[in-house]
Amino acid sequence: MVIVAQLVEQRIVVPRVAGSSPVIHPNEVYMKLNDAKLHKTMSIVEVDDCEYTHKLSVLGFVSGCRVCPLMDLDGTLLVDIKGCHYAMSQEIAEHINVEEER
């Protein structure tokens, strides 16, 4: 029997340095959409690669778009993006990284 263990480590981006991987920039603080305050407009930073990525991009959940969580109904998040309202599970919202509008 072969057992494989994978170590997980946080990687930091150092701008303009060869070999630096764009995973996390030390000066940026992102949060998951389901952690954002209700009625606070956020900007989507990225959508994690998951089974929902394509469907979310078709609906407009892409980097740079503005999204506003409107309501949390027992684990279902209602959000506004581009004037349309969508309901999504907390599981899906967990894959959308956002930051506060500047």
N, C-alpha and C positions, 0 to 999 in steps of 0.2 A: 504494500500500500504506500502511495506517495501522498504526502500532505504538503500543500502549498500555502504559505502565509504571505500576505501582502501587507507591507508597511505603508501607512498613510502619513504623509507629512505635508505641512502647509508650505507652499512655495511662494516666494515674494518676487515681484518684478522689479528689476533695477533698470529704469529707462536708459535706452541707448547703450546697453551692454550686451555684447554678443553672447548668445546662449541663454539669455534670460527668457523665461517662459511667462506669457501673459496670463497668470492665474490670479494673483492678488497684488494690488499696488498698496504699499504701506501707508499712503496718505488718504486712501479712499475707504469709506465705510458703507457697505451695502447691507441691505436687509432683504429678507424674503417678503413677498407681497402679503402673505398672511400675517406678518408681524407689523405691517404698516398701520398707522392710525386711520380710523375711519374718516371720510370726508377730507382727507389730505391728499392733494395731487402729488403723485410720484412720477419719476421718470424711469422707464425700464432700462436697466443696464445690460442684462442678458437673460436668456432663457436657457437653463441647464439642458444638456443633451439627454433626452429621455423619450419615452414612447409618445409623449404629448407634444413634442417640439414642433412637428410639422403642422399639426392641427392648430396650435396656438399661433404660429406665424401666419397661417391663412386667415385667422380671425383678427390679425393686426397686433398681436403681442410680440413686438420685435424691438430691438435696441433703439432707444431714442424716443419711443412713443410715450405719451402721457397716459397714466392710468390712475383712477381714483377709486379706492375701496369705499363702497357705499353702506354695506350692511353685512353683518355676520349672523346667519340664521342657522343655529345649531350645527356648525361645521361646514355650512355652505356659504361661500363668500360671493356677494353680489358686487360687481365692479363696473365702472364706466370707462370705456375706451373709445375715443373718437365718436362720442355721442351715442354709442350703443351700450346696452346693459347686458352683461353676461353673468351667469351663475356658475361657479366652479367649486369643486371640493377643495378642502385644505391640502389634500395630497397634491393636487395640480398646482395650487398657488405656491406651494413650497419650492417649485422649480423656477419661479419667476423672481429674479433678483432686481431690486429697485433701489433708488436713492431719492432723497428729497429734492424737489425742484429748487433751482437756484435763482 
